[in-house]
Amino acid sequence: MSGCDIIVVGASAGGVEALEQLIRHLPTNLPAAIFVVLHIPAHSTSVLPSILNRCIQRKHKNKSLLKAVHPQDGAEIQHNHIYVAPPDYHLLVKNGYIHLARGPRENSHRSAVDPLFRTAARVYGQRVVGVVLSGILNDGTASLAVIKQL
C-alpha cells in the first residue's frame, strides 16, 4: 500500500446518513482501506455493514469491488474494504492487520473514534486521511489533530 491509502472515519448522531453520502461518492475500485467507527450502544446489533453494502450496490449496480464488513480480530487489511467497528469494541489498526479491543471507554464510548485515529496515525503516518462526519463530545477531535500534524 502506498500514498494515502488508510482512511479513518468517525461518526455519531446523524452518522449513518453522512456515511451513505460518503459511500455514494467512492469509486468502484478504491486503492485504500476505510475504517469506520459509529457510536452505537454496546449491546445493540449493528447492521451498518449491510446498510453500506446496499448503498454500494444501488450506486454501482454490483460492479463495485467495495465491501463493508465487521472485521475479525487479526484480519489482514485490504484495499476496497470498509471495516466497521463492531458494537462494544475499539477498532484498532496495526501494521497490516486489524485488532479489536475491549479496552476502557473513551469519551464515554466503546467503540470510540480516538483509539482508531491514534493507532492509524502511529502505524501509517502520512498515509492516513481522517474524517469526522459527526460527533459527540470531543471524540475524534484530538486524534484528528495528530493525523493533521503528520
Secondary structure, 3 states (H helix, E strand, C coil): CCCCCEEEEEECCCHHHHHHHHHHCCCCCCCCEEEEEECCCCCCCCCHHHHHHHHHHHHHCCCCCCEEECCCCCCECCCCEEEECCCCCEEEECCCEEEEECCCCECCECCCHHHHHHHHHHHHHHHEEEEECCCCCCCCHHHHHHHHHC
